[in-house]
Structures are given as C-alpha cells and as structure tokens.
Amino acid sequence: MLPNEAVERLHSILAHLWMIRTFLKHADEVVEDEQLIEIPRLLYDSIRAVEPAFLKGDYLTYLRRLKGKLPKLRKGAELFAREYKRVSAHTNFEMASLSLTGAVRQMEEVFVAIQSAPIEPEAHEESSQADE
C-alpha cells in the first residue's frame, strides 16, 4: 500500500472513530466517569493531530503523527473494552467497544501494509505541533 492509499484508508477509519467519540462524549455514563471520559478526549486529540497534515496533503507527516498516537489508541481501546460494563452493559456500549477495538486493529493493519520507508513516530511531536 502506498502512503497516499494508507492515508485515504486511515482517514476513513478516523471518521469512524469520530462517530464513536461523539457517542461517548454525549453518553452520561461516560461523562460522569473520571476514567472513561479520557477515551473521547484521546480520540479527539488523535484525530485533530493529523488534520493539518491531511489538509496540506503531507502524507508522511500524517502517517508519522498517527503512528505515534497508535499506542495510546490501543491502550484506550483496551481500557474501554475492560471497563465499559462497569458504567453500562447496554448494547450501545458493547458495540462502541467492538468498533473502537476493530478500528485500532484496522489502523495497525494499514501501517503494516505500507510499502515505503518505515514511518517512525515523531520524537518531539508536541514541539512540531507548536510550529504549525
């Protein structure tokens, strides 16, 4: 998979994550939970971090930034899968958990499939964002 194809696929997955974020952000059970409220915040931060690079068509920066966010996204998905039943056993939360876990897995698969030089996470992501 070429970098531009990876970005196209990843951006579609991020759109899916945005909808999960929106559901969680407006769910009283999540809003009132100190631990789970971090999940929609994590999704927001991850999605917005790549937006400037996407708008510029800078595929390598997009991929590098998103790859840097992937470990946190994986941990967030694991946390939500482990904890959502504590706040609600409703099917909506179960499906949100499955969707989040599946989306992170798809992102990992895209990064494995990229056919160019390895994309390393930015060492100083915060300072590079400040430059924008």
C-alpha contacts under 8 A as a table, 3 or more apart, distances in Angstrom:
res1	aa1	res2	aa2	distance
1	M	5	E	6.12
1	M	6	A	6.30
1	M	110	V	7.89
1	M	113	A	5.51
1	M	114	I	4.64
1	M	115	Q	5.26
2	L	5	E	5.24
2	L	6	A	6.19
2	L	114	I	5.73
2	L	115	Q	5.58
2	L	116	S	6.74
3	P	6	A	4.96
3	P	7	V	6.15
3	P	59	Y	6.19
3	P	60	L	7.06
3	P	63	L	7.75
3	P	114	I	6.33
3	P	115	Q	7.48
3	P	116	S	7.14
4	N	7	V	5.12
4	N	8	E	6.25
4	N	59	Y	6.14
5	E	8	E	5.09
5	E	9	R	6.25
6	A	9	R	5.15
6	A	10	L	5.93
6	A	110	V	6.17
6	A	111	F	7.46
6	A	114	I	6.68
7	V	10	L	5.00
7	V	11	H	5.83
7	V	59	Y	6.47
7	V	62	Y	7.32
7	V	63	L	6.95
8	E	11	H	5.26
8	E	12	S	6.45
9	R	12	S	5.26
9	R	13	I	6.47
9	R	110	V	7.60
10	L	13	I	4.96
10	L	14	L	6.12
10	L	107	M	6.33
10	L	110	V	7.32
11	H	14	L	4.92
11	H	15	A	6.27
12	S	15	A	5.08
12	S	16	H	6.59
13	I	16	H	5.05
13	I	17	L	6.34
13	I	103	A	6.21
13	I	106	Q	7.75
13	I	107	M	7.30
14	L	17	L	4.80
14	L	18	W	6.08
14	L	47	I	6.37
15	A	18	W	4.99
15	A	19	M	6.61
16	H	19	M	5.30
16	H	20	I	6.57
16	H	103	A	7.63
17	L	20	I	4.99
17	L	21	R	6.07
17	L	43	L	6.78
17	L	100	L	6.76
17	L	103	A	7.18
18	W	21	R	4.92
18	W	22	T	6.15
18	W	43	L	6.98
18	W	44	Y	7.28
18	W	47	I	7.60
19	M	22	T	4.97
19	M	23	F	6.30
20	I	23	F	5.20
20	I	24	L	6.22
20	I	40	P	7.86
20	I	96	A	6.17
20	I	99	S	7.64
20	I	100	L	7.14
21	R	24	L	5.16
21	R	25	K	5.83
21	R	39	I	7.52
21	R	40	P	4.66
21	R	41	R	7.87
21	R	43	L	6.17
21	R	44	Y	7.13
22	T	25	K	5.07
22	T	26	H	6.35
22	T	40	P	7.38
23	F	26	H	5.50
23	F	27	A	6.20
24	L	27	A	5.05
24	L	30	V	6.16
24	L	31	V	7.67
24	L	37	I	7.87
24	L	39	I	7.84
24	L	40	P	6.11
25	K	30	V	7.07
25	K	31	V	6.50
25	K	37	I	7.43
25	K	40	P	5.78
26	H	30	V	7.83
26	H	31	V	7.09
27	A	30	V	5.42
27	A	31	V	6.19
28	D	31	V	4.97
28	D	32	E	5.97
29	E	32	E	5.53
29	E	33	D	6.47
29	E	87	V	5.76
29	E	88	S	7.01
30	V	33	D	5.11
30	V	34	E	7.97
30	V	36	L	5.56
30	V	37	I	5.43
30	V	87	V	7.26
31	V	34	E	7.57
31	V	36	L	7.55
31	V	37	I	5.40
32	E	37	I	7.39
33	D	36	L	5.50
33	D	37	I	5.92
33	D	87	V	7.76
34	E	37	I	5.72
34	E	38	E	7.43
35	Q	38	E	6.00
36	L	39	I	5.57
36	L	40	P	8.00
36	L	80	F	6.83
36	L	83	E	7.79
36	L	84	Y	7.82
37	I	40	P	6.17
37	I	41	R	6.88
38	E	41	R	5.05
38	E	42	L	5.97
39	I	42	L	5.05
39	I	43	L	6.26
39	I	76	G	6.03
39	I	77	A	7.97
39	I	80	F	7.40
40	P	43	L	5.06
40	P	44	Y	6.11
41	R	44	Y	5.08
41	R	45	D	6.12
42	L	45	D	5.15
42	L	46	S	6.08
42	L	72	K	7.77
42	L	73	L	7.19
42	L	76	G	7.53
43	L	46	S	5.17
43	L	47	I	6.10
43	L	73	L	7.41
44	Y	47	I	5.34
44	Y	48	R	6.02
45	D	48	R	5.33
45	D	49	A	5.94
46	S	49	A	5.25
46	S	50	V	7.07
46	S	66	L	6.97
46	S	69	K	6.10
46	S	73	L	7.91
47	I	50	V	5.88
47	I	51	E	6.73
48	R	51	E	5.07
48	R	52	P	7.84
49	A	52	P	7.26
49	A	65	R	6.98
49	A	66	L	7.60
49	A	129	Q	7.86
50	V	53	A	5.49
50	V	54	F	6.19
50	V	61	T	7.86
50	V	62	Y	5.21
50	V	65	R	6.30
50	V	66	L	6.50
51	E	54	F	5.02
51	E	55	L	6.16
51	E	62	Y	7.82
52	P	55	L	5.18
52	P	56	K	6.28
53	A	56	K	5.11
53	A	57	G	6.04
53	A	58	D	4.92
53	A	59	Y	6.83
53	A	61	T	6.04
53	A	62	Y	5.19
54	F	57	G	5.03
54	F	58	D	6.11
54	F	59	Y	6.89
54	F	62	Y	6.26
55	L	58	D	7.70
58	D	61	T	5.66
58	D	62	Y	6.26
59	Y	62	Y	5.01
59	Y	63	L	6.09
60	L	63	L	5.14
60	L	64	R	6.03
60	L	119	I	7.28
61	T	64	R	5.03
61	T	65	R	6.00
62	Y	65	R	5.36
62	Y	66	L	6.10
63	L	66	L	5.20
63	L	67	K	5.89
63	L	119	I	6.63
64	R	67	K	5.18
64	R	68	G	6.21
64	R	119	I	5.44
64	R	120	E	5.71
64	R	121	P	4.82
64	R	122	E	6.10
65	R	68	G	5.06
65	R	69	K	6.48
65	R	121	P	6.03
65	R	122	E	6.30
65	R	125	E	7.20
66	L	69	K	5.00
66	L	70	L	6.26
66	L	121	P	7.77
67	K	70	L	5.09
67	K	71	P	7.88
67	K	111	F	7.66
67	K	119	I	7.46
67	K	120	E	7.25
67	K	121	P	5.64
68	G	71	P	6.99
68	G	120	E	7.62
68	G	121	P	4.35
68	G	122	E	6.48
69	K	72	K	5.56
69	K	73	L	6.25
70	L	73	L	4.95
70	L	74	R	6.05
70	L	104	V	7.54
70	L	107	M	7.99
70	L	108	E	7.76
71	P	74	R	5.07
71	P	75	K	6.22
72	K	75	K	5.06
72	K	76	G	6.00
73	L	76	G	4.96
73	L	77	A	6.11
73	L	104	V	6.78
74	R	77	A	5.17
74	R	78	E	6.21
74	R	101	T	7.53
74	R	104	V	6.20
75	K	78	E	5.04
75	K	79	L	6.06
76	G	79	L	5.03
76	G	80	F	6.12
77	A	80	F	5.16
77	A	81	A	6.05
77	A	97	S	6.98
77	A	100	L	5.83
77	A	101	T	5.32
77	A	104	V	7.50
78	E	81	A	5.12
78	E	82	R	6.12
78	E	101	T	7.27
79	L	82	R	5.13
79	L	83	E	6.00
80	F	83	E	5.13
80	F	84	Y	5.41
80	F	97	S	6.26
81	A	84	Y	6.02
81	A	94	E	7.92
81	A	97	S	5.33
81	A	98	L	7.57
81	A	101	T	7.69
82	R	85	K	7.57
83	E	86	R	5.50
83	E	87	V	7.47
84	Y	87	V	5.61
84	Y	88	S	6.16
84	Y	89	A	7.20
84	Y	93	F	6.50
84	Y	94	E	7.43
84	Y	97	S	7.60
85	K	88	S	4.85
85	K	89	A	4.69
85	K	90	H	7.97
85	K	93	F	7.75
85	K	94	E	7.88
86	R	89	A	7.40
88	S	93	F	6.84
89	A	93	F	6.76
89	A	94	E	7.01
90	H	93	F	5.65
90	H	94	E	6.65
91	T	94	E	4.92
91	T	95	M	6.03
92	N	95	M	5.23
92	N	96	A	6.08
93	F	96	A	4.95
93	F	97	S	6.11
94	E	97	S	5.15
94	E	98	L	6.31
95	M	98	L	5.00
95	M	99	S	5.95
96	A	99	S	5.01
96	A	100	L	6.03
97	S	100	L	5.17
97	S	101	T	6.11
98	L	101	T	5.19
98	L	102	G	5.92
99	S	102	G	5.07
99	S	103	A	5.96
100	L	103	A	5.16
100	L	104	V	6.26
101	T	104	V	5.31
101	T	105	R	6.27
102	G	105	R	5.04
102	G	106	Q	6.17
103	A	106	Q	5.02
103	A	107	M	6.21
104	V	107	M	5.04
104	V	108	E	6.30
105	R	108	E	5.10
105	R	109	E	6.30
106	Q	109	E	5.00
106	Q	110	V	6.27
107	M	110	V	5.12
107	M	111	F	6.40
108	E	111	F	5.22
108	E	112	V	6.37
109	E	112	V	5.11
109	E	113	A	6.29
110	V	113	A	5.06
110	V	114	I	6.48
111	F	114	I	5.50
122	E	125	E	5.12
124	H	127	S	5.52
124	H	128	S	6.34
125	E	128	S	5.17
125	E	129	Q	6.19
126	E	129	Q	5.18
126	E	130	A	6.36
127	S	130	A	5.06
127	S	131	D	6.62
128	S	131	D	5.22
128	S	132	E	7.05
129	Q	132	E	5.44
